[in-house]
Amino acid sequence: MIKKIILNTVVLIIMGTTSFFLHQSLLVDNHSDFNALLQKAYIFHLIFSSSIIIAFHLLSTNKKIFPQLGFIYIALLVFKIAAFTAMCYPQLMGDQYLPRFERASLLIPVFVFLILEVFFVSKILQQK
C-alpha cells in the first residue's frame, strides 16, 4: 500500500508540475499577479488531491467504510470545489479585475487533477 501511495503521489506531482509549466508557457500575458494565483491553484489542487488519494488508500482497508467510499468522494469533491472557490473568491466573482480568459484558465488545474483523482480513486474502489 505504501508503494501505491508513493507512486500515486509522484504521478500527481509530475503531471501537476508539467501541466503548470505548460500552462504558464502558453499564456500570452505573463503578469505576476495571475502567475501567483495560478501557482496557488495548482498547489491547492495537488495537496487536496494527494490527501484524498492517501485517505482513500487508508480507508479502503476498513471493511465497514469501504462501501461508503463513493459517497465520501462525492462529498469531498463538493468540499474541494467550495474551498477552491472560497480561496479565489475575489478573482472568480469579479471583485478584482481578471479577464475572462484568465478566469476560465483557472479551471484547467481543476480538470487536470480531477481526471487523475478520479482515475486513482476508481482504481482503489475496483480493488474489492
Phi, psi and chi 1 to 4 in degrees:
 res  aa     phi    psi   chi1   chi2   chi3   chi4
   1 MET       -  -38.5  176.8  172.2   43.1      -
   2 ILE   -62.2  -38.3  -61.3  -65.4      -      -
   3 LYS   -60.4  -44.5 -120.6 -175.2 -159.9 -179.1
   4 LYS   -66.1  -39.7  -71.1 -179.0 -177.9  179.5
   5 ILE   -63.1  -45.5  -69.3  173.6      -      -
   6 ILE   -65.2  -43.9  -68.5  171.7      -      -
   7 LEU   -61.8  -45.6  178.9   67.0      -      -
   8 ASN   -64.2  -40.1  -68.1  -12.5      -      -
   9 THR   -66.3  -40.9  -53.7      -      -      -
  10 VAL   -64.4  -41.8  167.2      -      -      -
  11 VAL   -62.6  -42.5  168.3      -      -      -
  12 LEU   -61.4  -43.1  -82.0  172.7      -      -
  13 ILE   -65.9  -44.9  -69.9  170.5      -      -
  14 ILE   -65.1  -47.5  -70.2  171.7      -      -
  15 MET   -66.5  -40.2  -68.4  -62.6  -68.2      -
  16 GLY   -65.2  -43.8      -      -      -      -
  17 THR   -66.1  -43.9  -54.3      -      -      -
  18 THR   -62.4  -44.9  -55.4      -      -      -
  19 SER   -64.0  -40.2  175.5      -      -      -
  20 PHE   -62.4  -49.7  171.4   71.2      -      -
  21 PHE   -68.0  -36.1  -74.3  117.3      -      -
  22 LEU   -66.1  -43.4 -175.7   63.9      -      -
  23 HIS   -61.7  -45.6 -171.1  177.9      -      -
  24 GLN   -66.2  -36.2 -161.1  172.3   29.5      -
  25 SER   -74.0  -25.4   69.3      -      -      -
  26 LEU   -85.2  -12.7  -67.2  175.7      -      -
  27 LEU   -70.9  139.1  -70.4  174.6      -      -
  28 VAL   -75.9  -53.2  177.1      -      -      -
  29 ASP   -95.3  120.9  -65.5  -29.8      -      -
  30 ASN  -105.1   75.5  -76.2  -26.1      -      -
  31 HIS   -96.5  146.1   61.6  -80.1      -      -
  32 SER   -67.0  -28.7   61.9      -      -      -
  33 ASP   -63.5  -46.9  -68.3  -20.5      -      -
  34 PHE   -71.7  -36.5 -177.8   69.2      -      -
  35 ASN   -62.2  -38.4  -76.0  -20.1      -      -
  36 ALA   -66.6  -40.4      -      -      -      -
  37 LEU   -66.2  -40.7 -178.5   63.3      -      -
  38 LEU   -64.0  -43.2 -172.3   65.3      -      -
  39 GLN   -63.3  -40.8 -176.0  177.1    9.9      -
  40 LYS   -62.2  -39.2 -167.1  164.4  112.8  174.4
  41 ALA   -66.2  -44.5      -      -      -      -
  42 TYR   -64.1  -42.1  -88.2   97.3      -      -
  43 ILE   -65.6  -41.8  -69.8  171.9      -      -
  44 PHE   -58.9  -48.9  170.4   81.4      -      -
  45 HIS   -68.1  -35.6  -72.8  -67.5      -      -
  46 LEU   -63.0  -48.0  174.0   67.8      -      -
  47 ILE   -66.0  -45.0  -69.3  170.4      -      -
  48 PHE   -66.7  -44.3 -152.1   97.2      -      -
  49 SER   -65.4  -42.2  -66.8      -      -      -
  50 SER   -67.3  -35.9   60.4      -      -      -
  51 SER   -68.9  -35.8   62.4      -      -      -
  52 ILE   -64.0  -44.6  -74.3  174.7      -      -
  53 ILE   -66.2  -41.2  -68.8  169.8      -      -
  54 ILE   -64.2  -43.6  -69.6  169.1      -      -
  55 ALA   -62.8  -39.5      -      -      -      -
  56 PHE   -69.2  -35.3  -89.8   62.2      -      -
  57 HIS   -62.7  -41.8  -85.4  -66.3      -      -
  58 LEU   -72.0  -40.4  -63.3  174.6      -      -
  59 LEU   -73.5  -23.1  -70.2  174.1      -      -
  60 SER   -68.9  -15.6   68.5      -      -      -
  61 THR   -79.8  -18.5   59.7      -      -      -
  62 ASN   -86.8  118.3 -171.0  -21.1      -      -
  63 LYS   -68.9  -27.2  -67.8 -175.0 -171.2  -58.4
  64 LYS   -74.4  -36.2  -75.7 -174.4  175.4 -178.9
  65 ILE   -87.6  -25.1  -63.6  176.9      -      -
  66 PHE   -53.4  -43.5 -172.9   79.5      -      -
  67 PRO   -65.4  -18.6  -20.1   29.3      -      -
  68 GLN   -96.5    1.0  -56.8  -59.2  -40.5      -
  69 LEU   -62.0  -33.8  -76.2 -179.8      -      -
  70 GLY   -62.8  -43.3      -      -      -      -
  71 PHE   -68.5  -37.8  -63.0  113.7      -      -
  72 ILE   -62.7  -40.1  -67.2  170.2      -      -
  73 TYR   -64.3  -42.1  178.8   69.2      -      -
  74 ILE   -61.9  -43.0  -68.6  171.6      -      -
  75 ALA   -63.9  -41.3      -      -      -      -
  76 LEU   -67.2  -33.7  -75.4  173.4      -      -
  77 LEU   -65.8  -42.5 -175.9   62.6      -      -
  78 VAL   -63.6  -42.7  170.1      -      -      -
  79 PHE   -63.6  -39.5  178.2   73.1      -      -
  80 LYS   -62.7  -44.5  177.3 -178.3  174.9 -178.5
  81 ILE   -65.6  -40.7  -67.7  170.2      -      -
  82 ALA   -65.6  -41.3      -      -      -      -
  83 ALA   -66.9  -39.6      -      -      -      -
  84 PHE   -66.0  -41.1  177.6   68.5      -      -
  85 THR   -64.6  -40.1  -56.1      -      -      -
  86 ALA   -65.8  -36.6      -      -      -      -
  87 MET   -67.3  -38.3 -178.3 -176.4   78.1      -
  88 CYS  -107.1   24.0  -61.7      -      -      -
  89 TYR   -54.8  -49.9 -177.6   77.8      -      -
  90 PRO   -61.6  -36.3  -18.4   27.0      -      -
  91 GLN   -77.2  -38.1  -68.0   84.7    5.0      -
  92 LEU   -77.4  -35.5  -70.0  175.5      -      -
  93 MET   -97.3    5.9  -60.8  -55.6  164.5      -
  94 GLY    91.3    6.3      -      -      -      -
  95 ASP   -67.7  -34.0  -69.8  -13.1      -      -
  96 GLN  -114.3  142.1  -66.9  179.1   -0.5      -
  97 TYR   -69.6  127.1  176.8   71.9      -      -
  98 LEU  -146.5  121.7 -168.4   63.4      -      -
  99 PRO   -57.4  153.2  -21.1   29.9      -      -
 100 ARG   -59.7  -36.0  -77.7 -167.8  174.8  169.2
 101 PHE   -61.2  -44.6  175.7   74.7      -      -
 102 GLU   -71.6  -34.4  -69.7  178.2   -6.7      -
 103 ARG   -63.6  -44.3 -163.9  177.3  -62.8  176.1
 104 ALA   -69.7  -29.7      -      -      -      -
 105 SER   -66.0  -22.8 -178.3      -      -      -
 106 LEU   -70.0  -13.4  -79.2  175.8      -      -
 107 LEU   -82.5  -15.2  -66.6  176.5      -      -
 108 ILE   -60.2  -47.1  -67.7  174.4      -      -
 109 PRO   -62.6  -31.0   -1.1   -1.1      -      -
 110 VAL   -59.7  -48.6  173.5      -      -      -
 111 PHE   -71.7  -37.5  -67.8  123.8      -      -
 112 VAL   -60.3  -50.7  167.1      -      -      -
 113 PHE   -75.7  -27.9  -74.7  102.2      -      -
 114 LEU   -65.4  -42.2 -178.9   65.6      -      -
 115 ILE   -62.3  -46.5  -69.4  168.1      -      -
 116 LEU   -65.4  -42.1  -68.1  170.4      -      -
 117 GLU   -61.1  -47.5 -157.1  175.4  -77.3      -
 118 VAL   -62.8  -40.2  167.1      -      -      -
 119 PHE   -60.7  -48.9  177.4   74.3      -      -
 120 PHE   -70.0  -39.5  -69.2  134.7      -      -
 121 VAL   -66.8  -39.1  167.8      -      -      -
 122 SER   -65.9  -35.3   67.4      -      -      -
 123 LYS   -62.1  -41.1  -74.5  -93.0 -164.3 -166.1
 124 ILE   -65.7  -42.5  -66.9  169.0      -      -
 125 LEU   -70.8  -24.5  -67.0  177.5      -      -
 126 GLN   -84.0   -4.3  -70.6  176.1   -4.0      -
 127 GLN   -62.6  -34.9  -75.1  178.0   -2.9      -
 128 LYS  -119.3      -  -63.0 -176.9 -178.8 -173.3
